[in-house]
Amino acid sequence: MYSLTKTTQFQNAVVLYSLCFIPFSYSSSDPRTAVAGLYCGKRNNSSADPNYIPTFVDDMQSLSLKLTTRRFATQSINSTPSVFAMVQCHNDLSPSDCQLCYAIARTRLPRCLPSSSARIFLDGCFLRYETYEFYGESISAASDRYSCSNDTVLDPQFGFRVSETAARAAVRRGGFGVAGESGVHALAQCWESLGREECRVCLEKAVGEVKRCVSRREGRAMNSGCFLRYSDHKFYNNDRHGIHNKGVIVAIVLTMSAFVMLVLLATYVIIVKVSKTKQEKRNLGLVSKKFKNSKTKFKYETLEKATDYFSPKKTLGQGGNGTVFLGVLPNGKNVAVKRLVFNTREWVEEFFNEVNLISGIQHKNLVKLLGCSIEGPESLLVYEYVANKSLDNFLFDESKSKVLNWCVRLNIILGAAEGLAYLHGGDGSPVRIIHRDIKTSNVLLDDQLNPKIADFGLARCLGLDKTHLSTGIAGTLGYMAPEYVVRGQLTEKADVYSYGVLVLEIACGTRNNVFVPGAGHLLQRVWNLYRLNRLVEALDPCLKEELLQAQCSEAEACKVLCVGLLCAQASPSLRPSMEEVILMLTERDYPIPSPTNPPFLRISSLTTDQECSSSISCSTNSTTMVKTDQASYTSSETSTTHRRN
């Protein structure tokens, strides 16, 4: 959004450059460039967009080109934000007079920027822009105007009768009419975008408006779809094609107009860039101040050398907002260095979120953030190096998945549960944290294939006295709990649901979003096999030989699948806590309830006041809350499209 200072500077520039056109407004055949009314609209989110004014400039230039062959033109560019523009010259103007009138109008109209709408009435033409398509509007109670001159005459009906005559003529003759009698002259013009009936309605209102000017020498009605003027002198042209060649004047004016618009555009771009640079410095200043005396602070030069100056050969992964490199510190320790590529205000908030949350917790199953660097030419995050990257690299690869035998998978399932239980306030954790994005690509494996939960960019801290958070929806398709998708109410049970999906993926070796004809998605397939008492058939085929050799392992695997179904139940109240999950996985005699069916998500069938239950279909097909799996060691913004809190 513009500040008051920026807007004033921009408008002053427009006024200064517009003075260049005053000498050219005179012509032997009057193009009628006197401004009858300039009306600016309000600002909105569209007009605050950095692309708004460049789009406006493009529209104005396109209108100028179209006016070379006609007196009416509309223009809109299919962009974000959209700007719709229209120009109408009065039919008695010659083509060169029309272009001259438009040239003056387009230099005056930018005085309204950055308003989202504006209209200018000259005595010979009309120009308007909006953020919506307005071409069919004829009248508007909010924006229609009229004006009367100050000097009076004796006739109480002066101007009224001749205005009616001109209006009737315009309706009959396609939108333009003139009339003159007893020393009074009138002109009526409807925009060519209106039909005959809309023209009649607009001019009927205009006649009523100029009636308020009776006994005045001049009156004007300026409506959304038409213009009506009367005067005590003849101001219109009988010969609508003009009588003099003003090509030289027009060429000069159009050249100057194009120059002014380029200068304005350059001024605008400079203002935006300077403002953005200042904001980035303020944002980085906040980070720098916070970590000035922190032990987590690294020198940029140290990390630059550690990554061999960010050599492509050292690349570990690529995320949406940065690249992760392998670094070797001077003491020989391997680290993962993420090179961030943005410095916006939202980035500062997300950056603080990840750094503050993850640097304050220590657990063997949580990735450790070692520090950061924010004083170099770019910002860097430093994580502990986890040798085998993410779980999905092994689990869904036909050759690598054989490394994950049942004992390894059970250890990953249990380790992830212990890490989540710690986040949720267990095992002496000083805070309660909801991760919000538990999935296979956010579980890293060390050199012993032990799991470590990563990526805390979407995590939220839950106060000890709170039962839930109301927040914007963010996460990854297939892992988000139904009650969170529907209501945005976030509790630890949302993580439990994601964990349940994770357990089923690990045990079955299948992504949750893979659809098998006749069997459905992963949750549906496992649930159907559970009901048929054939749960063992859901397990990853590469495990079956191993499990057949030990009958107890097969039973244990089926128990793990039951725990996964329990965590992925539709009702959050029926899901166990993560501490209960750990007991179910580690204690032989701990009771395991019978699971109820999970939700099969289809978001189009949900409304905000519905409760997701076993009989309701909920969805993950909404792209407004998608997070796609990308590189590990990612900060919060690496791979997310989500609604901000």
Secondary structure as the mmCIF struct_conf table of DSSP 4:
data_model
#
loop_
_struct_conf.conf_type_id
_struct_conf.id
_struct_conf.beg_label_comp_id
_struct_conf.beg_label_asym_id
_struct_conf.beg_label_seq_id
_struct_conf.end_label_comp_id
_struct_conf.end_label_asym_id
_struct_conf.end_label_seq_id
HELX_RH_AL_P HELX_RH_AL_P1 LEU A 4 SER A 18
HELX_RH_3T_P HELX_RH_3T_P1 LEU A 19 PHE A 24
BEND BEND1 SER A 25 SER A 25
BEND BEND2 SER A 28 SER A 29
STRN STRN1 VAL A 35 CYS A 40
TURN_TY1_P TURN_TY1_P1 ASN A 45 ALA A 48
BEND BEND3 ASP A 49 ASP A 49
TURN_TY1_P TURN_TY1_P2 PRO A 50 ASN A 51
HELX_RH_AL_P HELX_RH_AL_P2 TYR A 52 LYS A 66
TURN_TY1_P TURN_TY1_P3 LEU A 67 THR A 69
BEND BEND4 ARG A 71 ARG A 71
STRN STRN2 PHE A 72 SER A 76
BEND BEND5 ASN A 78 PRO A 81
STRN STRN3 PHE A 84 CYS A 89
TURN_TY1_P TURN_TY1_P4 ASN A 91 ASP A 92
BEND BEND6 LEU A 93 LEU A 93
HELX_RH_AL_P HELX_RH_AL_P3 PRO A 95 ARG A 108
HELX_RH_3T_P HELX_RH_3T_P2 LEU A 109 CYS A 112
TURN_TY1_P TURN_TY1_P5 LEU A 113 PRO A 114
BEND BEND7 SER A 115 SER A 116
STRN STRN4 ALA A 118 LEU A 122
BEND BEND8 ASP A 123 GLY A 124
STRN STRN5 CYS A 125 GLU A 130
BEND BEND9 THR A 131 TYR A 132
TURN_TY1_P TURN_TY1_P6 TYR A 135 GLY A 136
TURN_TY1_P TURN_TY1_P7 ALA A 141 SER A 143
STRN STRN6 ARG A 145 CYS A 148
BEND BEND10 ASN A 150 ASN A 150
STRN STRN7 THR A 152 THR A 152
BEND BEND11 LEU A 154 LEU A 154
TURN_TY1_P TURN_TY1_P8 PRO A 156 GLY A 159
HELX_RH_AL_P HELX_RH_AL_P4 PHE A 160 ARG A 172
TURN_TY1_P TURN_TY1_P9 ARG A 173 GLY A 174
BEND BEND12 GLY A 175 GLY A 175
STRN STRN8 PHE A 176 GLU A 181
TURN_TY1_P TURN_TY1_P10 SER A 182 GLY A 183
STRN STRN9 VAL A 184 CYS A 190
TURN_TY1_P TURN_TY1_P11 GLU A 192 SER A 193
BEND BEND13 LEU A 194 LEU A 194
HELX_RH_AL_P HELX_RH_AL_P5 ARG A 196 VAL A 210
HELX_RH_3T_P HELX_RH_3T_P3 LYS A 211 CYS A 213
TURN_TY1_P TURN_TY1_P12 VAL A 214 SER A 215
STRN STRN10 ARG A 216 ARG A 216
BEND BEND14 ARG A 217 ARG A 217
STRN STRN11 GLU A 218 MET A 222
BEND BEND15 SER A 224 GLY A 225
STRN STRN12 CYS A 226 SER A 231
BEND BEND16 ASP A 232 HIS A 233
BEND BEND17 TYR A 236 TYR A 236
BEND BEND18 ASN A 238 ASP A 239
TURN_TY1_P TURN_TY1_P13 ARG A 240 HIS A 241
BEND BEND19 ILE A 243 HIS A 244
HELX_RH_AL_P HELX_RH_AL_P6 GLY A 247 LYS A 290
TURN_TY1_P TURN_TY1_P14 PHE A 291 ASN A 293
TURN_TY1_P TURN_TY1_P15 LYS A 295 THR A 296
STRN STRN13 LYS A 297 LYS A 297
HELX_RH_AL_P HELX_RH_AL_P7 TYR A 300 ALA A 306
TURN_TY1_P TURN_TY1_P16 THR A 307 PHE A 310
HELX_RH_3T_P HELX_RH_3T_P4 PRO A 312 LYS A 314
STRN STRN14 THR A 315 GLY A 319
TURN_TY1_P TURN_TY1_P17 GLY A 320 ASN A 321
STRN STRN15 GLY A 322 VAL A 328
TURN_TY1_P TURN_TY1_P18 PRO A 330 ASN A 331
BEND BEND20 GLY A 332 GLY A 332
STRN STRN16 ASN A 334 LEU A 340
HELX_RH_AL_P HELX_RH_AL_P8 ARG A 345 SER A 359
TURN_TY1_P TURN_TY1_P19 GLY A 360 GLY A 360
TURN_TY1_P TURN_TY1_P20 LYS A 364 ASN A 365
STRN STRN17 LEU A 366 LEU A 366
HELX_LH_PP_P HELX_LH_PP_P1 VAL A 367 LYS A 368
STRN STRN18 LEU A 369 SER A 373
BEND BEND21 GLU A 375 GLU A 378
STRN STRN19 LEU A 380 GLU A 384
TURN_TY1_P TURN_TY1_P21 ALA A 387 ASN A 388
STRN STRN20 SER A 390 SER A 390
HELX_RH_AL_P HELX_RH_AL_P9 LEU A 391 LEU A 395
TURN_TY1_P TURN_TY1_P22 PHE A 396 PHE A 396
BEND BEND22 ASP A 397 ASP A 397
TURN_TY1_P TURN_TY1_P23 GLU A 398 SER A 399
HELX_RH_3T_P HELX_RH_3T_P5 LYS A 400 VAL A 403
HELX_RH_AL_P HELX_RH_AL_P10 TRP A 406 LEU A 423
TURN_TY1_P TURN_TY1_P24 HIS A 424 GLY A 425
TURN_TY1_P TURN_TY1_P25 ASP A 427 GLY A 428
BEND BEND23 PRO A 430 VAL A 431
STRN STRN21 ILE A 433 ILE A 434
BEND BEND24 ARG A 436 ARG A 436
BEND BEND25 LYS A 439 LYS A 439
HELX_RH_3T_P HELX_RH_3T_P6 THR A 440 ASN A 442
STRN STRN22 VAL A 443 LEU A 445
TURN_TY1_P TURN_TY1_P26 ASP A 447 GLN A 448
STRN STRN23 PRO A 451 ILE A 453
TURN_TY1_P TURN_TY1_P27 GLY A 457 LEU A 458
STRN STRN24 ARG A 460 CYS A 461
TURN_TY1_P TURN_TY1_P28 LEU A 464 ASP A 465
BEND BEND26 THR A 467 THR A 467
STRN STRN25 LEU A 469 SER A 470
BEND BEND27 GLY A 475 GLY A 475
TURN_TY1_P TURN_TY1_P29 LEU A 477 TYR A 479
BEND BEND28 MET A 480 MET A 480
HELX_RH_AL_P HELX_RH_AL_P11 PRO A 482 ARG A 487
STRN STRN26 GLN A 489 LEU A 490
HELX_RH_AL_P HELX_RH_AL_P12 GLU A 492 CYS A 508
TURN_TY1_P TURN_TY1_P30 GLY A 509 GLY A 509
TURN_TY1_P TURN_TY1_P31 ASN A 512 ASN A 513
STRN STRN27 VAL A 516 VAL A 516
TURN_TY1_P TURN_TY1_P32 PRO A 517 ALA A 519
STRN STRN28 GLY A 520 GLY A 520
BEND BEND29 HIS A 521 HIS A 521
HELX_RH_AL_P HELX_RH_AL_P13 LEU A 522 ARG A 531
TURN_TY1_P TURN_TY1_P33 LEU A 532 ASN A 533
HELX_RH_3T_P HELX_RH_3T_P7 LEU A 535 ALA A 538
BEND BEND30 LEU A 539 LEU A 539
HELX_RH_AL_P HELX_RH_AL_P14 PRO A 541 LEU A 548
TURN_TY1_P TURN_TY1_P34 GLN A 549 GLN A 549
HELX_RH_AL_P HELX_RH_AL_P15 GLN A 551 CYS A 567
TURN_TY1_P TURN_TY1_P35 ALA A 568 ALA A 568
BEND BEND31 ALA A 570 SER A 571
HELX_RH_3T_P HELX_RH_3T_P8 PRO A 572 LEU A 574
BEND BEND32 ARG A 575 ARG A 575
HELX_LH_PP_P HELX_LH_PP_P2 PRO A 576 SER A 577
HELX_RH_AL_P HELX_RH_AL_P16 MET A 578 THR A 586
TURN_TY1_P TURN_TY1_P36 ARG A 588 ASP A 589
HELX_LH_PP_P HELX_LH_PP_P3 PRO A 593 PRO A 599
HELX_RH_3T_P HELX_RH_3T_P9 ILE A 603 SER A 605
TURN_TY1_P TURN_TY1_P37 THR A 608 ASP A 609
HELX_LH_PP_P HELX_LH_PP_P4 GLN A 610 CYS A 612
TURN_TY1_P TURN_TY1_P38 SER A 614 SER A 615
HELX_RH_3T_P HELX_RH_3T_P10 THR A 623 MET A 625
STRN STRN29 LYS A 627 LYS A 627
BEND BEND33 SER A 632 TYR A 633
TURN_TY1_P TURN_TY1_P39 SER A 636 GLU A 637
BEND BEND34 THR A 638 SER A 639
STRN STRN30 THR A 640 THR A 640
#
